[in-house]
Amino acid sequence: MVGGVFERGVQHRLGRPGPRTEELDGLPLRQARRAPRPCVRFTTGTIRVETGRKHVVLPRLGRLKLHESSRKLARRLEAGTARIMSATLRRDGGRWHVAFTVQVERRDRAPAPPGSVVGVDVGITHLAVLSTGEVIPNPRHLSKTQNRLRRLGRALSRKTGPDRRSGQRPSQRWQRAAARLGRAHARVSNLRRDGLHKLTTRLAAMHGTVVVEDLNVAGMLANRRLARHIADAGFAEFRRQLAYKTAWNGGRLLVADRWYPSSKTCSGCGAVKTKLALSERTYTCQACGLILDRDANAARNLAALAAKTTAGSGPVAARGADHKTRPSGQVAKKREPGTAPAGKTGTVPPQGQDCL
């Protein structure tokens, strides 16, 4: 989808089907003017991008100027490799956006090193830790903007807002304060989405196989102390983007089973700990003496799962992946193909670089 931002606002009311009565026999009911995120979708009529690439033409709205250039979409339309199926106009964060659903002809692509495998362990301390040793810091966009959001929220609460019971309409000061708060939230969302897009695009282009965990994000959000930070990281969006970008680049995405003990398993000898507190950030193996960062150890175990699966994408089960860890202390198990001993704690051979 290719989108642009309008310089001028175009308000368009939407209708929704209402109950069939004698007074309103199938006529649509009006939607409230202040309903959240007004949106309209065009599937027929004149939908095109002007040759200057700074204007688009939509049905009933005519020629509209874009704040961003539509050159990428215009090039595909001129080359005949894309076809516009629909256009969706919506208001988000005080701005009007238009998004085009496009049918695109894509040529077969392959990652730079097709045999490269990378395990990705996502978290809060670090957004992602790769099996190659790279650490992606967590930008914490919401936490950094929290003071400003609170200030704007308090300013909004002091204004005269709408009241459904008395039919009171909001004041203009309340509307302006609400618009400022909405723009602040939209900026946080845009920063988070931009960072995730850059990271997932790089992973899908540089590695033929990406292995991630099947996290229970809904259950993790039940922790009221960490819920805000987990939501700010965007784990579900990270996996969603990896899914379609690996397919675009001819790679594959493997999802480890939810019960796979990636953090409790030693990446050197394969011993599994019974318990590993969340506060323990360094993994120490009592069987082989390996001392490694907890997230890096989990990422290496995820990359080792790729040796079991030779084709396709989807969930992958491995040691203890179909049940919880047994409460019997550390258990030494046979290492799976492609892993290394304690002295050479690499992931799998096709890493695209020498193992450290």
Beta strands, then each sheet from edge to edge (+ up, - down):
strand 1: 2-5
strand 2: 15-16
strand 3: 29-30
strand 4: 39-42
strand 5: 48-49
strand 6: 55-58
strand 7: 62-65
strand 8: 82-92
strand 9: 95-104
strand 10: 117-122
strand 11: 126-130
strand 12: 135-137
strand 13: 209-213
strand 14: 252-256
strand 15: 282-284
strand 16: 291-293
strand 17: 314-316
sheet 1: 1+ 9- 8+ 4-
sheet 2: 2+ 3-
sheet 3: 5+ 6- 7+
sheet 4: 12+ 11- 10+ 13+ 14+ 17+
sheet 5: 15+ 16-
end
